Amino acid sequence: MVSSRPSQPRARVFDVARELGLPVKLHVDQLSHIGGTQLAAAHGALSVDHVEYARDADAQAMAASGSVAVILPGAFYTIREVQAPPIEAFRTHGVPMALATDCNPGSSPLTSLLLAMNMGCTLFRMTPQEALAGATSNVARALGLPDTGRIAAGMRADLAIWNVRAPAELSYRIGFNPLHQSLMEGRQ
């Protein structure tokens, strides 16, 4: 028997996750709009990933819940998707945008975060500043890691030192890694 409330079983999974202290995250609205973005936002999801088919109302729901939109240009590129995520709606409603590779052998064999940043700018018209925040502070937020992603007193000291004149250079070059040194907390 088909339920007249198809989202109810999915909502129960999120309710149980919350009871167990597990964060809610959802990969959804990648290939079509099925309403998953609003479902995730209604359950206070840390992140909603892919979101190519999210709409303005979905961006409003994410903003209200504090959910992060995770932009995954590698999958968009590999599967030849034509619907880009609603970057402007995310901007308008103040939804933080994370940027990641979604590295997997099925739909996103992308391993370079710098290339993901470039693709976020070229394919989705993100600004270099948005791409950098998306790969640092906003991705830390999407992962539920409040003590990482930015340089400040009391934060974990995982740093990448780049040989660039301006942060925008990280999004500009293709196939070039200007990493000078990586410093991980407690190890070098």
Secondary structure, DSSP 8 states (H G I E B T S, - for coil): ---S-THHHHHHHHHHHHHTT---EEEESSSS--SHHHHHHHTT-SEEEE-TT--HHHHHHHHHHT-EEEE-HHHHHHTT------HHHHHHHT--EEE----BTTTB----HHHHHHHHHHHH---HHHHHHHHTHHHHHHTT-TT-SS--TTS---EEEE--SSTTHHHH-SS---EEEEEBTTB-
